[in-house]
């Protein structure tokens, strides 16, 4: 299934080094709960959309929905800093594939990430 030149489902989906659990763990370990958000007791979910390009690079990172701009900035920062992925393939050719990852910020304890599929 394609959306313009970007796919949402391909024969071989892009893969984060180590798989989906490794990606969630990587995001979790990289998040720094913004001090202003802690001070103002801001928490919630940020839906971050991005594309894994045909070269495996993370690109076109943006927020689809967010509980707060402060949390959005941190979620976007971490997603933009992800390492290269194994690119997705359609008919044997590497292609751009879109993803959305929900990042949940909770003040009780640490950041919690919801798994996606």
C-alpha positions as a printed NumPy array, in Angstrom:
array([[ 0.   ,  0.   ,  0.   ],
       [ 1.466,  3.356, -0.926],
       [ 0.77 ,  6.947, -0.024],
       [ 2.282,  8.9  , -2.892],
       [ 5.857,  7.645, -3.042],
       [ 5.866,  6.567,  0.622],
       [ 4.598,  3.147,  1.559],
       [ 2.808,  2.175,  4.758],
       [ 2.974, -1.583,  4.106],
       [ 5.571, -3.375,  1.988],
       [ 6.691, -6.93 ,  1.285],
       [ 9.74 , -6.48 ,  3.54 ],
       [ 9.162, -3.91 ,  6.285],
       [12.075, -1.776,  7.486],
       [13.804, -3.131, 10.559],
       [15.418, -1.287, 13.444],
       [18.73 , -2.936, 14.429],
       [17.629, -5.696, 16.822],
       [13.917, -5.423, 15.988],
       [10.899, -3.595, 17.412],
       [11.598, -4.275, 21.095],
       [15.144, -2.965, 20.616],
       [13.696,  0.2  , 19.016],
       [11.327,  0.797, 21.933],
       [14.138,  0.171, 24.403],
       [16.422,  2.514, 22.444],
       [13.811,  5.303, 22.481],
       [13.138,  4.715, 26.183],
       [16.816,  4.939, 27.1  ],
       [17.248,  8.149, 25.09 ],
       [14.271, 10.097, 26.471],
       [14.995, 12.844, 28.961],
       [11.757, 13.933, 30.649],
       [11.75 , 17.723, 30.182],
       [12.266, 19.561, 33.501],
       [ 9.529, 22.076, 32.652],
       [ 7.087, 19.204, 32.051],
       [ 7.974, 17.672, 35.435],
       [ 7.617, 21.047, 37.178],
       [ 4.199, 21.649, 35.573],
       [ 3.108, 17.998, 35.967],
       [ 2.663, 17.566, 32.199],
       [ 2.284, 14.007, 30.977],
       [ 0.62 , 12.187, 28.103],
       [ 1.141, 10.572, 24.726],
       [ 2.994, 11.966, 21.716],
       [ 2.346, 10.276, 18.36 ],
       [ 5.477, 10.702, 16.258],
       [ 5.314, 10.02 , 12.505],
       [ 8.458,  9.433, 10.478],
       [ 9.698,  7.785,  7.311],
       [12.427,  5.205,  6.989],
       [13.989,  6.177,  3.685],
       [15.158,  3.763,  1.022],
       [18.695,  4.211,  2.425],
       [17.571,  3.308,  5.968],
       [17.781,  6.847,  7.334],
       [15.071,  8.323,  9.57 ],
       [13.49 , 11.337,  7.844],
       [10.368, 13.532,  7.778],
       [ 9.88 , 13.367, 11.564],
       [ 6.777, 15.182, 12.808],
       [ 4.134, 15.033, 15.505],
       [ 0.693, 13.697, 14.615],
       [-0.849, 14.308, 18.045],
       [ 0.547, 15.444, 21.364],
       [-0.372, 16.135, 24.959],
       [ 2.08 , 19.07 , 25.038],
       [ 4.597, 20.869, 22.792],
       [ 7.245, 20.353, 25.505],
       [ 6.802, 16.587, 25.289],
       [ 6.619, 16.751, 21.48 ],
       [10.035, 18.384, 21.25 ],
       [11.657, 15.621, 23.308],
       [ 9.937, 12.772, 21.442],
       [10.949, 14.273, 18.07 ],
       [14.542, 14.803, 19.247],
       [14.921, 11.145, 20.188],
       [13.275,  9.77 , 17.031],
       [15.473, 12.016, 14.835],
       [18.584, 10.607, 16.528],
       [17.739,  6.94 , 15.784],
       [20.419,  4.893, 14.035],
       [19.942,  3.728, 10.453],
       [17.456,  0.924,  9.858],
       [17.496, -1.928,  7.372],
       [15.311, -0.322,  4.653],
       [11.972, -1.73 ,  3.551],
       [11.648, -3.392,  0.158],
       [ 8.882, -3.674, -2.397],
       [ 9.396, -5.934, -5.429],
       [13.048, -6.283, -4.386],
       [13.709, -2.533, -4.419],
       [14.368, -0.39 , -1.314],
       [11.499,  2.071, -0.727],
       [10.421,  4.783,  1.73 ],
       [ 8.074,  3.483,  4.451],
       [ 6.041,  5.548,  6.92 ],
       [ 5.77 ,  4.741, 10.628],
       [ 3.941,  6.169, 13.644],
       [ 5.231,  5.505, 17.161],
       [ 3.294,  6.466, 20.318],
       [ 5.549,  7.704, 23.123],
       [ 3.863,  7.919, 26.515],
       [ 5.282, 10.234, 29.164],
       [ 4.241,  9.394, 32.74 ],
       [ 5.314, 11.213, 35.869],
       [ 4.854,  8.239, 38.203],
       [ 8.129,  6.491, 37.585],
       [ 9.888,  6.673, 34.22 ],
       [ 8.775,  7.151, 30.654],
       [ 6.578,  4.321, 29.395],
       [ 6.498,  3.417, 25.722],
       [ 3.557,  1.684, 24.145],
       [ 4.414, -1.025, 21.648],
       [ 3.223, -0.489, 18.092],
       [ 2.351, -2.67 , 15.142]])
